[in-house]
Amino acid sequence: MADYDLILRGGTVHDGLGSPARVADLAVKDGRIAAIAPVGTVAGTASEEIDARGLLVTPGFVDVHTHYDGQATWSQRLQPSSGHGVTSVVMGNCGVGFAPCRPAERNLLVQVMEGVEDVPEVVMTAGLPWNWETFPEYLDALAERQFDVDVAAQLPHSALRVYVMGERAAGGAPTADDLAAMRRLTAQAIAAGALGVTTSRNLMHRTKAGALAPSLHSEEDELGALADGLKDAGRGVFQLIPAPMGDADDEFALMRRLAQRSGRPLSYTLIQMPTGDREAWRKSLAALSQAAADGLPMRAQVAPRPVGMFYGLDLSFHAFAYHPSYKAIAHLPLAERVARLRDPAMRARLLSEQPEDTNPVNLKTVKSFQYSYAWGSDADYEPDLSQRLDRLADAAGQSIEAFTYDLLLANDGHALFYQPGANYRDGNLDAVRTMLGHPQAVVGLADGGAHYGMICDASFPTSYLARWARDAAEADRIPLPQAVAALTSVPANLAGLSDRGRLVPGAKADINLIDLARLQVHVPTVVHDLPAGGRRMHQRASGYVATIVAGTVTYRDGEPTGALPGRLVRGGVAVPA
């Protein structure tokens, strides 16, 4: 019988805690790190040995901001995240999810998820088993499943509000009894294994028809009830999206009060907005520094590249998506739509129309198509401003609609356009680098499992490591040990999962073997592998030689091995002895 299950020989080991790298052998036994020692000193045999010479050996990445709440109930592979070195995901962010939920309220939660996170209604209708009602029952349902990564969940505020208030959740104010119930159910969810509670104050979070997500009707007393639930439970994280166009000082002051009230860590979304107060993100960072100095455990979730979206005929949005004549053919297969759009009469008709929809966010989104860039064979997240579509249209003396009409039909309608909406206000990533460098920042906001037809940011970990630890100019480069920690122990600690995100004896054996020189994010493609044949964007990476979950190899060179060692993770997990 072998002494170990797995030995990685001669790799450059980064422990995930920021320590200097060392060349070593690493042994795994029973899903845990058994030994890390100088090359040649790990004696004994293993069921499998991997030659890791010339490769980075890192902890598996921990993604604290995903939306796999639905996908985890119908799929065992949490792609795209699991293809980018992620071995643990935390879902239920932004206040949206599917539990708790009574049967009569299922349709409302589906509508909210469809509008906020761009998951098609037909996909959820076909895919969700609804074998739960309470949040603890939802966790029990997940505990019966197997995955290619570990999965942890948070309690979503919008679902909780609907569960407590019923129809009144769509705009009414909670009663004292409602607030007491929210507090009690929050504590109950944490006791059952939720990692925290989440909410949103982003007015762009609406149903597809335009109604505000239920959490948007909340005042501070209601958010305080959630904070009290965390306080009662004695653990858990409060995750929040502040109002992105609200006053930065007021929004931070509210979050600070919630952190004080709960006595628990609070994490929030921080991005450089494309319009509005140019200094809002700096004000937030300054207030975050003061909070840290005052001993408050607050963290800013920061994206490592522009927070943008894609447009195309095979995606959710493009310049004509809400024109009446296009909506009449939107249900047709792509090839048939392309054929119709090549008809000169259809072209003239569409160019004469204006977009129409009840949801102002949808209208704003299609209007923003003019600020996007045409993508070719390379994933260019830092495009030259001179190549933006509106500027090219101006140079050609055409309207944006006329200029882009034929561009949309390129590659038989598969043409892809990228709009770096946030974090790219001045055509550079200077603000991103400053935010990433803040000691209370956490790499987050990847949104895996959501925005199937408009955003594909689950590749954030790959982008971060390649862009900032390898390719950045020397003055901006993030040292590799620090960069690895930012993807591993730092988010794991925030989520209360301190048994992972580090390569130390006794820790969970979630590991990546990475060829840093080959690490690359590829252009997303559209696949139809969701329930009911639903569409989503998928994005692959190169450079991951192997990904290991609980000591079992799940991916080799980006291809799945078939192993599914991932499980539901409940509650805060302590540092191993």
C-alpha positions as CSV (number, residue, x, y, z in Angstrom):
1,M,0.0,0.0,0.0
2,A,1.3,3.5,-1.0
3,D,2.4,5.8,1.8
4,Y,0.7,8.8,0.1
5,D,-2.1,9.4,-2.3
6,L,-0.2,11.9,-4.4
7,I,3.3,13.5,-4.4
8,L,4.2,16.6,-6.5
9,R,7.9,16.5,-7.1
10,G,10.2,19.5,-7.4
11,G,7.7,22.3,-7.9
12,T,8.0,26.0,-6.9
13,V,5.8,26.0,-3.9
14,H,3.9,29.2,-3.0
15,D,2.1,28.6,0.3
16,G,-0.6,31.1,-0.2
17,L,0.3,33.0,2.9
18,G,2.8,35.4,1.2
19,S,5.9,33.5,2.2
20,P,8.8,33.4,-0.3
21,A,8.6,30.5,-2.8
22,R,10.6,27.4,-2.3
23,V,11.4,24.4,-4.5
24,A,10.0,21.4,-2.7
25,D,8.1,18.1,-2.8
26,L,4.6,18.1,-1.6
27,A,2.7,15.0,-0.4
28,V,-1.0,14.4,0.0
29,K,-2.8,11.9,2.1
30,D,-6.6,11.5,2.7
31,G,-7.4,14.8,1.1
32,R,-5.0,16.9,3.2
33,I,-1.4,18.2,2.9
34,A,0.7,15.6,4.6
35,A,4.2,17.0,4.0
36,I,6.2,19.7,2.3
37,A,9.9,19.2,2.3
38,P,13.1,19.9,0.3
39,V,13.3,18.0,-3.0
40,G,14.1,14.4,-2.5
41,T,13.4,14.3,1.2
42,V,9.8,13.1,1.1
43,A,10.3,9.4,1.5
44,G,7.9,6.7,0.5
45,T,5.6,5.9,-2.4
46,A,2.4,7.4,-3.7
47,S,-0.5,6.2,-5.8
48,E,0.4,9.0,-8.2
49,E,3.4,11.2,-8.7
50,I,3.5,14.3,-10.8
51,D,6.7,16.0,-12.0
52,A,6.2,19.6,-11.0
53,R,9.6,20.9,-12.0
54,G,9.4,24.4,-13.5
55,L,5.7,24.8,-12.4
56,L,4.1,26.9,-9.7
57,V,2.5,24.9,-7.0
58,T,-0.2,27.0,-5.4
59,P,-3.3,26.5,-3.2
60,G,-6.5,26.2,-5.2
61,F,-8.1,29.6,-5.7
62,V,-11.1,30.7,-3.6
63,D,-13.8,32.8,-5.3
64,V,-16.0,34.6,-2.8
65,H,-18.3,36.2,-5.4
66,T,-20.3,33.8,-7.6
67,H,-23.9,33.0,-8.5
68,Y,-23.9,29.3,-8.9
69,D,-27.1,29.0,-6.8
70,G,-29.0,27.5,-9.7
71,Q,-26.2,25.9,-11.7
72,A,-25.1,23.9,-8.6
73,T,-28.6,22.3,-8.5
74,W,-28.4,21.0,-12.0
75,S,-24.7,20.7,-12.9
76,Q,-21.8,19.0,-11.3
77,R,-19.2,21.2,-13.1
78,L,-19.2,24.8,-12.0
79,Q,-17.7,26.1,-15.2
80,P,-16.2,28.5,-16.2
81,S,-14.7,29.0,-12.6
82,S,-13.4,25.4,-12.3
83,G,-11.4,25.9,-15.5
84,H,-9.5,28.9,-14.0
85,G,-7.9,27.3,-10.9
86,V,-10.8,27.9,-8.6
87,T,-11.4,25.0,-6.2
88,S,-13.9,26.7,-3.8
89,V,-16.8,29.0,-4.7
90,V,-19.1,31.1,-2.5
91,M,-22.5,31.8,-4.0
92,G,-25.6,33.7,-3.0
93,N,-24.1,37.1,-3.5
94,C,-25.9,40.4,-4.2
95,G,-29.0,39.4,-2.3
96,V,-30.3,37.1,-5.0
97,G,-30.9,33.3,-4.9
98,F,-33.5,30.6,-4.6
99,A,-33.9,30.0,-0.8
100,P,-35.8,30.3,1.3
101,C,-38.8,30.0,-1.0
102,R,-42.4,28.8,-0.8
103,P,-43.8,27.2,-4.0
104,A,-46.1,30.2,-4.7
105,E,-43.1,32.5,-4.7
106,R,-40.8,30.5,-7.1
107,N,-41.8,32.5,-10.1
108,L,-40.9,35.8,-8.5
109,L,-37.4,34.6,-7.5
110,V,-36.9,33.3,-11.0
111,Q,-37.9,36.7,-12.4
112,V,-35.5,38.5,-10.1
113,M,-32.6,36.2,-11.0
114,E,-33.4,36.5,-14.7
115,G,-33.3,40.3,-14.6
116,V,-30.4,40.8,-12.1
117,E,-28.1,38.0,-13.2
118,D,-29.2,37.3,-16.8
119,V,-30.1,33.6,-16.3
120,P,-32.9,32.8,-18.8
121,E,-36.2,31.9,-17.3
122,V,-36.5,28.7,-19.4
123,V,-33.2,27.5,-18.0
124,M,-34.3,27.9,-14.4
125,T,-37.8,26.5,-15.1
126,A,-36.3,23.3,-16.6
127,G,-33.3,23.1,-14.3
128,L,-34.3,24.0,-10.7
129,P,-35.5,20.9,-8.8
130,W,-37.1,23.0,-6.0
131,N,-36.5,20.2,-3.5
132,W,-36.3,22.7,-0.7
133,E,-38.3,25.5,1.0
134,T,-36.3,26.7,3.9
135,F,-32.6,27.8,3.6
136,P,-31.4,24.8,5.7
137,E,-33.3,22.5,3.3
138,Y,-31.6,24.1,0.4
139,L,-28.2,23.4,2.0
140,D,-29.4,19.8,2.6
141,A,-30.2,19.4,-1.1
142,L,-26.8,20.7,-2.1
143,A,-25.1,18.3,0.4
144,E,-26.5,15.4,-1.6
145,R,-24.6,16.5,-4.7
146,Q,-21.1,16.1,-6.0
147,F,-19.1,18.8,-7.8
148,D,-15.7,19.6,-9.4
149,V,-15.2,22.3,-6.7
150,D,-16.3,22.9,-3.2
151,V,-19.5,24.9,-2.8
152,A,-20.5,27.3,0.0
153,A,-23.7,29.4,0.1
154,Q,-24.9,32.7,1.6
155,L,-28.4,33.8,2.5
156,P,-29.8,36.2,-0.1
157,H,-31.8,39.1,1.2
158,S,-34.3,39.4,-1.7
159,A,-35.3,35.7,-1.3
160,L,-35.6,36.2,2.5
161,R,-37.7,39.3,2.1
162,V,-40.1,37.5,-0.2
163,Y,-40.3,34.6,2.1
164,V,-41.2,36.8,5.1
165,M,-43.3,39.4,3.5
166,G,-44.9,37.6,0.5
167,E,-46.5,40.0,-2.0
168,R,-45.6,43.0,0.2
169,A,-41.9,42.4,-0.6
170,A,-42.4,44.1,-4.0
171,G,-42.6,47.5,-2.4
172,G,-44.0,47.5,1.1
173,A,-42.2,48.3,4.4
174,P,-41.7,45.5,6.8
175,T,-43.5,45.4,10.1
176,A,-41.8,44.8,13.5
177,D,-42.8,41.1,13.2
178,D,-41.3,41.0,9.7
179,L,-38.0,42.4,11.0
180,A,-38.0,39.9,13.9
181,A,-38.5,37.1,11.4
182,M,-35.7,38.2,9.2
183,R,-33.4,38.4,12.1
184,R,-34.4,34.9,13.3
185,L,-34.1,33.3,9.9
186,T,-30.7,34.9,9.2
187,A,-29.4,33.4,12.4
188,Q,-31.0,30.1,11.5
189,A,-29.3,30.0,8.1
190,I,-25.9,30.7,9.6
191,A,-26.5,28.0,12.2
192,A,-27.3,25.6,9.3
193,G,-24.1,26.4,7.5
194,A,-24.5,29.6,5.5
195,L,-21.3,31.7,5.3
196,G,-23.2,35.0,5.6
197,V,-26.0,37.1,4.4
198,T,-26.1,39.3,1.3
199,T,-28.0,42.3,-0.1
200,S,-28.0,44.9,-2.9
201,R,-28.6,48.6,-3.0
202,N,-27.9,48.8,-6.8
203,L,-30.9,50.3,-8.6
204,M,-29.9,48.5,-11.8
205,H,-30.9,45.3,-10.1
206,R,-34.3,44.7,-11.5
207,T,-36.5,42.0,-13.0
208,K,-36.4,41.7,-16.8
209,A,-39.7,43.8,-16.9
210,G,-38.1,46.6,-14.9
211,A,-39.4,46.0,-11.3
212,L,-36.8,46.6,-8.6
213,A,-35.3,43.6,-6.9
214,P,-37.0,43.2,-3.4
215,S,-33.9,44.2,-1.5
216,L,-34.0,47.6,-3.1
217,H,-37.1,48.5,-1.1
218,S,-35.2,48.1,2.2
219,E,-34.3,50.9,4.6
220,E,-31.6,50.7,7.3
221,D,-33.8,49.2,9.9
222,E,-34.2,46.1,7.7
223,L,-30.6,45.8,6.9
224,G,-30.0,46.2,10.6
225,A,-32.2,43.1,11.2
226,L,-29.9,41.1,9.0
227,A,-26.9,42.4,10.9
228,D,-28.6,41.5,14.1
229,G,-29.1,38.0,12.8
230,L,-25.4,37.7,12.2
231,K,-24.7,39.0,15.7
232,D,-27.0,36.4,17.2
233,A,-25.3,33.6,15.2
234,G,-21.8,34.8,16.2
235,R,-20.4,34.2,12.8
236,G,-20.8,34.9,9.1
237,V,-20.1,37.8,6.7
238,F,-22.3,40.6,5.5
239,Q,-21.9,41.1,1.8
240,L,-23.3,44.2,0.2
241,I,-23.5,46.1,-3.1
242,P,-23.7,49.8,-2.2
243,A,-25.6,52.2,-4.4
244,P,-23.1,52.7,-7.2
245,M,-24.3,56.2,-8.1
246,G,-25.1,57.1,-4.5
247,D,-23.0,59.4,-2.3
248,A,-19.8,57.5,-1.5
249,D,-19.5,59.0,2.0
250,D,-23.1,58.2,2.9
251,E,-22.9,54.7,1.5
252,F,-19.8,53.9,3.4
253,A,-21.2,55.4,6.6
254,L,-24.2,53.0,6.3
255,M,-21.9,50.0,5.8
256,R,-19.8,51.0,8.7
257,R,-22.9,51.2,10.9
258,L,-23.9,47.7,9.8
259,A,-20.4,46.3,10.5
260,Q,-20.5,47.9,14.0
261,R,-24.0,46.6,14.6
262,S,-23.3,43.0,13.6
263,G,-19.8,42.7,15.0
264,R,-19.0,40.6,12.0
265,P,-16.9,41.2,8.8
266,L,-18.5,43.1,6.0
267,S,-17.4,43.0,2.3
268,Y,-18.7,45.3,-0.4
269,T,-18.3,46.0,-4.1
270,L,-15.8,48.7,-5.0
271,I,-15.3,49.8,-8.6
272,Q,-14.4,52.9,-10.5
273,M,-17.7,54.0,-12.1
274,P,-17.6,55.2,-15.7
275,T,-19.6,58.3,-14.9
276,G,-20.5,60.4,-11.9
277,D,-18.2,61.3,-9.0
278,R,-14.6,60.7,-10.2
279,E,-13.3,60.5,-6.6
280,A,-16.0,58.1,-5.2
281,W,-13.7,55.1,-5.2
282,R,-10.9,57.1,-3.6
283,K,-13.2,58.3,-0.9
284,S,-14.3,54.7,-0.2
285,L,-10.7,53.6,0.1
286,A,-9.9,56.4,2.5
287,A,-12.9,55.5,4.6
288,L,-11.9,51.8,4.5
289,S,-8.5,52.7,5.8
290,Q,-10.0,54.6,8.7
291,A,-12.4,51.6,9.5
292,A,-9.4,49.3,9.6
293,A,-7.6,51.7,11.9
294,D,-10.6,51.7,14.1
295,G,-10.6,47.9,14.2
296,L,-13.6,47.2,12.0
297,P,-13.3,44.1,9.8
298,M,-14.4,45.6,6.5
299,R,-13.2,44.5,3.1
300,A,-13.6,45.9,-0.5
301,Q,-14.2,43.3,-3.2
302,V,-12.2,44.6,-6.2
303,A,-12.1,43.4,-9.8
304,P,-8.6,42.9,-11.3
305,R,-9.6,44.2,-14.8
306,P,-12.4,46.3,-16.3
307,V,-15.9,45.2,-15.2
308,G,-17.4,45.0,-18.6
309,M,-19.9,43.2,-20.8
310,F,-20.2,41.6,-24.2
311,Y,-22.5,42.3,-27.0
312,G,-23.4,40.2,-30.0
313,L,-26.3,38.7,-32.0
314,D,-25.8,35.4,-30.1
315,L,-25.8,37.2,-26.7
316,S,-28.4,39.0,-24.6
317,F,-27.6,42.5,-25.9
318,H,-26.6,44.4,-29.0
319,A,-27.5,47.7,-30.6
320,F,-30.9,46.4,-32.0
321,A,-31.9,44.0,-29.3
322,Y,-34.9,46.1,-28.3
323,H,-35.9,47.4,-31.7
324,P,-39.5,46.3,-32.5
325,S,-38.5,44.6,-35.8
326,Y,-35.7,42.7,-34.2
327,K,-37.8,41.6,-31.2
328,A,-40.1,40.0,-33.8
329,I,-37.3,37.7,-35.0
330,A,-35.3,37.3,-31.7
331,H,-36.7,33.8,-31.1
332,L,-35.3,32.4,-34.4
333,P,-32.0,30.4,-34.6
334,L,-28.9,32.6,-35.2
335,A,-28.4,31.6,-38.8
336,E,-32.0,32.5,-39.7
337,R,-31.8,35.8,-37.9
338,V,-28.6,36.6,-39.7
339,A,-30.3,35.8,-43.0
340,R,-33.2,38.1,-42.2
341,L,-30.8,40.9,-41.0
342,R,-29.0,40.8,-44.4
343,D,-32.2,41.8,-46.1
344,P,-31.8,45.5,-47.2
345,A,-35.5,46.1,-46.3
346,M,-34.9,44.8,-42.7
347,R,-31.8,46.9,-42.4
348,A,-33.7,50.0,-43.4
349,R,-36.5,49.2,-41.1
350,L,-34.2,48.6,-38.1
351,L,-32.2,51.8,-38.7
352,S,-35.4,53.8,-38.7
353,E,-36.6,52.4,-35.3
354,Q,-35.8,53.2,-31.7
355,P,-35.4,50.7,-28.8
356,E,-38.5,50.0,-26.7
357,D,-38.7,48.3,-23.3
358,T,-40.3,48.7,-19.9
359,N,-37.0,48.2,-18.2
360,P,-34.8,51.4,-18.3
361,V,-31.7,49.3,-17.5
362,N,-32.2,47.4,-20.7
363,L,-32.5,50.6,-22.7
364,K,-29.4,52.0,-21.1
365,T,-27.5,48.8,-21.8
366,V,-28.2,48.8,-25.5
367,K,-27.4,52.4,-25.8
368,S,-24.0,51.7,-24.2
369,F,-23.1,49.4,-27.1
370,Q,-21.6,52.4,-28.8
371,Y,-18.8,52.3,-26.2
372,S,-17.7,48.8,-27.0
373,Y,-14.8,47.4,-29.0
374,A,-14.8,44.7,-31.7
375,W,-12.9,41.6,-30.6
376,G,-10.9,39.3,-32.8
377,S,-8.9,36.2,-31.8
378,D,-7.4,37.8,-28.7
379,A,-8.9,38.7,-25.3
380,D,-8.1,42.4,-25.2
381,Y,-9.3,43.8,-21.9
382,E,-7.3,47.0,-22.3
383,P,-8.4,48.3,-25.7
384,D,-7.1,51.5,-27.4
385,L,-9.7,54.3,-27.0
386,S,-9.3,55.2,-30.6
387,Q,-10.9,51.9,-31.6
388,R,-14.1,52.4,-29.6
389,L,-17.1,52.0,-31.9
390,D,-18.5,55.5,-31.4
391,R,-15.2,57.0,-32.4
392,L,-14.9,54.8,-35.4
393,A,-18.4,55.7,-36.5
394,D,-17.7,59.4,-36.1
395,A,-14.5,59.1,-38.2
396,A,-16.6,57.3,-40.9
397,G,-19.3,60.0,-40.8
398,Q,-22.0,57.5,-39.9
399,S,-24.5,56.9,-37.1
400,I,-23.5,54.3,-34.6
401,E,-26.4,52.1,-35.8
402,A,-25.4,52.3,-39.5
403,F,-21.7,51.8,-38.8
404,T,-22.2,48.7,-36.6
405,Y,-25.0,47.0,-38.5
406,D,-22.7,45.0,-40.8
407,L,-20.1,44.5,-38.0
408,L,-22.7,42.5,-36.0
409,L,-23.2,40.2,-39.0
410,A,-19.5,39.3,-39.3
411,N,-18.4,35.7,-38.7
412,D,-22.0,34.6,-39.5
413,G,-23.3,36.5,-36.6
414,H,-20.8,35.3,-34.0
415,A,-19.0,38.7,-33.9
416,L,-18.1,39.7,-30.3
417,F,-17.9,43.2,-28.9
418,Y,-16.5,44.1,-25.4
419,Q,-17.5,47.2,-23.4
420,P,-15.2,47.9,-20.4
421,G,-17.9,49.7,-18.5
422,A,-16.2,50.2,-15.1
423,N,-12.6,50.4,-14.0
424,Y,-11.5,51.8,-17.4
425,R,-12.8,55.4,-17.2
426,D,-9.6,56.9,-18.5
427,G,-8.5,54.1,-20.8
428,N,-6.1,52.6,-18.2
429,L,-6.1,50.3,-15.1
430,D,-4.4,52.8,-12.8
431,A,-7.5,52.9,-10.5
432,V,-7.6,49.0,-10.5
433,R,-3.9,48.8,-9.4
434,T,-4.5,51.3,-6.6
435,M,-7.5,49.4,-5.4
436,L,-5.8,46.0,-5.6
437,G,-2.9,47.4,-3.5
438,H,-5.1,48.4,-0.6
439,P,-4.5,46.2,2.4
440,Q,-8.2,45.7,2.9
441,A,-8.9,44.8,-0.7
442,V,-10.0,41.3,-1.8
443,V,-10.0,40.0,-5.4
444,G,-13.7,39.4,-6.2
445,L,-16.7,40.2,-8.3
446,A,-16.1,37.4,-10.8
447,D,-19.9,36.5,-11.0
448,G,-19.4,32.9,-12.2
449,G,-22.8,31.2,-12.8
450,A,-24.5,34.5,-13.8
451,H,-24.8,36.9,-16.7
452,Y,-24.8,33.9,-19.1
453,G,-25.3,36.1,-22.2
454,M,-23.5,39.3,-21.3
455,I,-20.6,38.9,-18.8
456,C,-17.9,36.3,-18.6
457,D,-15.7,37.3,-15.7
458,A,-15.2,33.9,-14.0
459,S,-11.7,34.1,-15.6
460,F,-10.7,36.9,-13.1
461,P,-8.2,34.7,-11.3
462,T,-6.3,33.9,-14.5
463,S,-6.3,37.5,-15.6
464,Y,-5.1,38.7,-12.2
465,L,-2.2,36.3,-12.0
466,A,-1.1,36.9,-15.6
467,R,-1.7,40.7,-15.8
468,W,-0.4,41.8,-12.5
469,A,2.1,39.2,-11.3
470,R,3.7,38.4,-14.7
471,D,3.0,41.1,-17.4
472,A,2.8,44.3,-15.4
473,A,5.5,46.9,-15.7
474,E,8.0,46.6,-12.8
475,A,6.6,49.5,-10.9
476,D,3.0,48.0,-11.0
477,R,3.9,44.4,-10.7
478,I,2.5,42.5,-7.7
479,P,5.1,40.1,-6.2
480,L,4.1,36.6,-7.0
481,P,3.8,35.4,-3.3
482,Q,1.5,38.3,-2.6
483,A,-0.5,37.7,-5.8
484,V,-1.0,34.0,-4.9
485,A,-2.1,34.9,-1.4
486,A,-4.7,37.4,-2.9
487,L,-6.3,34.5,-4.7
488,T,-6.1,32.0,-1.9
489,S,-5.7,32.7,1.8
490,V,-7.1,36.2,1.7
491,P,-10.5,35.4,0.3
492,A,-10.6,32.1,2.2
493,N,-10.1,34.0,5.5
494,L,-12.8,36.5,4.6
495,A,-15.3,33.7,4.0
496,G,-14.2,31.9,7.2
497,L,-12.7,29.0,5.3
498,S,-9.3,29.0,6.8
499,D,-8.7,25.3,6.3
500,R,-7.9,26.0,2.6
501,G,-6.1,28.6,0.6
502,R,-2.8,27.7,2.1
503,L,-0.2,24.9,1.5
504,V,0.7,23.8,5.1
505,P,0.5,20.4,6.7
506,G,-3.0,19.6,7.7
507,A,-4.7,22.0,5.2
508,K,-7.1,20.8,2.6
509,A,-5.3,19.5,-0.4
510,D,-6.7,22.0,-3.0
511,I,-3.8,22.7,-5.3
512,N,-3.0,24.2,-8.7
513,L,0.0,23.3,-10.9
514,I,0.6,26.3,-13.2
515,D,2.9,27.0,-16.1
516,L,3.1,30.7,-15.6
517,A,4.7,31.5,-18.9
518,R,1.7,29.9,-20.7
519,L,-1.0,31.3,-18.5
520,Q,-3.6,32.9,-20.8
521,V,-7.3,33.8,-20.9
522,H,-9.0,33.0,-24.2
523,V,-11.8,34.7,-26.0
524,P,-15.2,33.5,-24.7
525,T,-17.4,31.2,-26.9
526,V,-21.1,30.5,-26.7
527,V,-22.2,27.0,-25.7
528,H,-25.7,25.6,-25.3
529,D,-25.2,23.2,-22.4
530,L,-27.7,24.6,-19.9
531,P,-31.1,23.0,-19.1
532,A,-33.6,23.3,-22.0
533,G,-30.6,23.9,-24.4
534,G,-30.0,27.3,-22.8
535,R,-27.1,29.4,-23.9
536,R,-24.1,30.6,-21.8
537,M,-20.7,32.1,-22.4
538,H,-17.7,29.9,-21.6
539,Q,-14.1,31.0,-21.4
540,R,-11.1,28.7,-21.3
541,A,-7.6,29.2,-20.1
542,S,-4.2,27.8,-20.9
543,G,-1.4,27.2,-18.4
544,Y,-3.2,25.1,-15.8
545,V,-1.3,21.9,-15.9
546,A,-3.4,20.3,-13.1
547,T,-6.1,21.4,-10.6
548,I,-6.5,19.2,-7.5
549,V,-9.5,19.2,-5.1
550,A,-9.2,17.3,-1.8
551,G,-6.2,15.5,-3.2
552,T,-7.8,14.4,-6.4
553,V,-6.9,15.7,-9.8
554,T,-10.0,17.2,-11.4
555,Y,-8.4,18.9,-14.5
556,R,-5.3,18.1,-16.5
557,D,-4.3,20.8,-19.0
558,G,-7.8,22.2,-18.9
559,E,-9.6,19.0,-19.5
560,P,-11.8,17.4,-16.9
561,T,-10.7,14.0,-15.5
562,G,-14.2,13.0,-14.5
563,A,-13.4,13.2,-10.8
564,L,-16.0,15.1,-8.6
565,P,-14.5,15.4,-5.1
566,G,-16.2,18.8,-4.5
567,R,-18.8,19.0,-1.7
568,L,-21.0,21.5,0.1
569,V,-19.0,23.4,2.8
570,R,-21.0,24.5,5.8
571,G,-20.2,27.3,8.1
572,G,-16.8,28.7,9.1
573,V,-14.1,26.1,9.0
574,A,-11.3,26.5,11.5
575,V,-7.6,26.4,10.8
576,P,-6.4,22.8,10.9
577,A,-4.3,21.7,13.9
